Amino acid sequence: MTAHRIFDWSPAAIVFDCDGTLMDTERHWQDARNRVFREFGLKPPAGFAERAKGVHYTECGSLMAEATGKPDLTGDMTHSLLQHFTALVAADPVTMPGAAALVRLAARHLPLAVASNCPLDMVESSLDRAGLLGHFGHIVVAGDTLRPKPYPDVYAAAADLCGVRPQDALAVEDSVTGIDSARSAGLRVLGTGPRPAGRGADRVDLWVNTLGDPELMAWANTRIGMAGPPFPASVHE
């Protein structure tokens, strides 16, 4: 890891992933997948949770159908997956440890954005319920013109909307899929949460167990505060 690339540096903008980074929704995705498997009388293959982490929900639905030998059910399983996930998040919106404090601190000094593979209404509603939506100037999601992670599109677009070069922005991610996306777009990357198995997580500049990590917060209180004058309160577009 190259922690000095974070701790000796002040970002000009920060782009956060949402699921598993800001919001504690990975458990909701896993629960939603399990409900879909049960609904169609199928069993999740071994190791499927790791394969599905961070991927776009349409790709996840396709993976679920293919992994169980039911490719003809792709559309139905994808639709059901999104329905179950939406209901679970609405019932229990919880932020990840340290996420709210870091966002509120950074929003006073820097432009912030979210780059997500989730549908826009899902991201907005979960952040709104958590009281964080107003801190972000831009919410960028995969769609007709932006390819989902691991393609670089959402991170490149988010940095551009924040008015900074990708190399001057920090991405905050919890999945290898998201790390690959941010790296390909040219951002520095802070990884958070349980470190993924394999070598994919080696592409981060720093990995912390939570966004409340004391050393990370000490850096944020000094380096982010040094980045510039107080930033105008974000107005979500």
C-alpha positions in Angstrom: 0.0 0.0 0.0 1.1 3.6 -0.6 -0.5 5.4 2.4 1.7 8.4 1.8 -0.2 9.1 -1.4 -3.2 9.8 0.8 -1.8 11.2 4.1 0.7 13.6 2.4 -1.9 15.0 0.0 -5.0 17.2 0.0 -7.7 16.2 -2.5 -9.6 18.8 -4.5 -12.8 16.7 -4.4 -14.0 13.4 -3.0 -16.2 10.9 -4.8 -17.9 8.2 -2.7 -19.3 4.9 -3.6 -22.7 4.4 -1.9 -23.5 0.7 -1.1 -21.1 -0.7 1.4 -19.1 2.6 1.6 -21.6 5.2 2.8 -24.6 3.0 3.4 -24.6 -0.4 5.1 -26.5 -2.0 2.2 -24.3 -5.0 1.3 -26.2 -7.1 3.8 -29.4 -5.9 2.1 -28.1 -7.0 -1.3 -27.2 -10.4 0.0 -30.6 -10.8 1.7 -32.3 -9.7 -1.5 -30.3 -12.2 -3.6 -31.1 -15.0 -1.1 -34.8 -14.1 -1.3 -34.7 -14.2 -5.1 -33.0 -17.6 -5.1 -35.7 -18.9 -2.6 -38.5 -17.4 -4.7 -37.4 -19.3 -7.7 -36.6 -22.5 -5.9 -32.8 -22.2 -6.4 -29.7 -22.3 -4.2 -26.9 -19.7 -4.4 -23.7 -21.2 -5.7 -20.7 -21.3 -3.3 -18.8 -18.0 -3.3 -21.5 -16.2 -5.1 -21.7 -13.3 -2.6 -18.1 -12.3 -3.4 -18.7 -12.5 -7.2 -21.7 -10.3 -6.9 -20.2 -7.6 -4.7 -20.2 -4.2 -6.3 -21.7 -5.2 -9.7 -24.6 -3.4 -11.3 -27.9 -5.0 -10.3 -28.7 -6.0 -14.0 -25.4 -7.8 -14.2 -26.1 -9.4 -10.8 -29.5 -10.7 -12.0 -27.8 -12.1 -15.1 -25.1 -13.8 -13.0 -27.7 -15.3 -10.7 -29.6 -16.8 -13.6 -26.5 -18.1 -15.4 -24.9 -19.5 -12.2 -28.0 -21.6 -11.5 -28.4 -22.8 -15.0 -31.6 -20.7 -15.6 -30.6 -18.1 -18.2 -34.2 -17.8 -19.3 -35.1 -16.3 -15.9 -32.6 -13.4 -16.2 -35.3 -10.7 -16.6 -37.6 -12.0 -13.9 -34.8 -12.5 -11.4 -33.3 -9.0 -12.1 -36.7 -7.4 -11.6 -37.3 -9.4 -8.3 -33.9 -8.5 -7.0 -34.4 -4.8 -7.4 -37.9 -5.0 -5.8 -36.6 -6.9 -2.7 -33.5 -4.7 -2.3 -35.6 -1.5 -2.5 -38.0 -2.7 0.2 -35.1 -3.8 2.5 -33.3 -0.4 2.2 -36.4 1.6 2.8 -37.1 -0.4 5.9 -33.6 -0.1 7.4 -31.3 2.7 6.1 -28.1 2.6 8.1 -24.8 4.4 7.4 -21.4 2.7 7.6 -19.3 3.5 10.7 -17.6 6.9 10.3 -19.2 7.7 7.0 -21.5 10.5 8.2 -18.8 12.3 10.1 -16.3 12.2 7.2 -18.9 13.4 4.7 -20.0 16.3 7.0 -16.5 17.4 7.6 -15.4 17.1 3.9 -18.5 18.9 2.7 -17.5 22.1 4.5 -14.4 22.4 2.4 -14.7 20.3 -0.8 -17.1 19.4 -3.6 -18.4 16.0 -3.0 -20.1 13.5 -5.3 -21.4 9.9 -5.3 -20.6 7.4 -8.1 -22.8 4.3 -7.9 -23.9 1.3 -9.8 -27.4 1.5 -8.2 -30.4 3.2 -9.7 -30.6 7.0 -9.0 -33.8 6.9 -7.0 -32.3 4.2 -4.8 -29.1 6.2 -4.1 -31.0 9.4 -3.5 -33.6 7.9 -1.2 -31.1 6.0 1.0 -28.9 9.1 1.4 -31.9 11.3 2.1 -33.1 9.0 4.8 -29.7 9.0 6.3 -29.6 12.8 6.3 -26.6 12.9 3.9 -28.1 13.7 0.5 -27.7 17.5 0.9 -24.0 17.2 1.3 -23.4 16.0 -2.2 -23.4 18.3 -5.2 -23.7 15.4 -7.7 -25.0 11.9 -7.8 -23.7 9.9 -10.8 -25.1 6.5 -11.6 -24.6 4.1 -14.5 -27.2 4.4 -17.2 -27.7 5.0 -20.9 -24.6 7.0 -21.5 -22.4 5.9 -18.6 -21.2 2.3 -18.3 -21.3 0.7 -14.9 -18.3 -0.1 -12.8 -15.7 -1.5 -13.4 -15.7 0.8 -16.4 -14.3 4.2 -15.4 -17.3 6.2 -16.6 -19.1 7.1 -13.4 -15.9 8.2 -11.6 -14.6 10.2 -14.6 -18.0 11.9 -14.9 -18.2 12.7 -11.1 -14.7 14.3 -11.1 -15.6 16.4 -14.1 -18.9 17.5 -12.5 -16.9 18.5 -9.4 -14.7 20.7 -11.6 -11.4 18.9 -10.9 -9.0 16.6 -12.8 -9.4 12.9 -11.9 -5.9 12.8 -10.5 -6.8 15.6 -8.0 -9.8 13.7 -6.7 -10.1 10.9 -4.1 -12.4 7.9 -4.6 -13.7 6.0 -1.5 -14.6 2.4 -2.3 -15.3 -1.0 -0.6 -15.3 -3.3 -3.6 -12.7 -4.5 -6.2 -15.2 -3.6 -8.9 -15.3 0.0 -7.7 -11.6 0.2 -7.1 -11.0 -0.9 -10.7 -13.4 1.8 -11.9 -11.8 4.6 -9.9 -8.3 3.6 -10.8 -9.1 3.4 -14.5 -10.6 6.9 -14.3 -7.3 8.2 -12.7 -8.5 8.9 -9.1 -6.5 8.0 -6.0 -8.4 5.4 -4.0 -9.2 4.9 -0.3 -10.5 1.4 0.4 -12.8 0.8 3.4 -14.5 -2.2 5.1 -13.4 -5.8 5.1 -10.5 -6.2 2.7 -11.5 -8.3 -0.3 -9.7 -11.6 -0.9 -7.1 -11.8 -3.7 -4.9 -9.1 -5.2 -7.7 -6.8 -6.5 -7.5 -4.6 -3.3 -3.8 -4.0 -3.9 -4.7 -1.1 -6.2 -5.8 1.2 -3.4 -3.5 3.8 -1.9 -4.8 3.1 1.6 -7.1 0.6 3.2 -8.9 1.3 6.5 -11.3 -0.9 8.4 -13.9 1.9 8.8 -14.2 5.5 7.8 -14.0 6.3 11.5 -10.3 5.2 11.6 -8.5 7.6 13.9 -5.5 8.1 11.6 -7.9 8.8 8.7 -9.9 11.3 10.7 -6.8 13.1 11.9 -5.8 13.4 8.2 -9.2 14.6 7.3 -9.2 17.3 10.0 -5.9 18.7 8.8 -5.5 18.0 5.1 -9.1 18.5 4.0 -9.4 21.6 6.1 -6.2 22.8 4.3 -7.7 22.2 0.9 -9.5 25.5 0.7 -11.9 27.9 2.2 -15.2 26.8 3.6 -17.2 25.2 0.7 -20.8 26.4 0.0 -23.4 24.1 1.3 -24.1 21.5 -1.4 -27.3 21.8 -3.3 -28.3 18.5 -4.9 -29.3 18.8 -8.5 
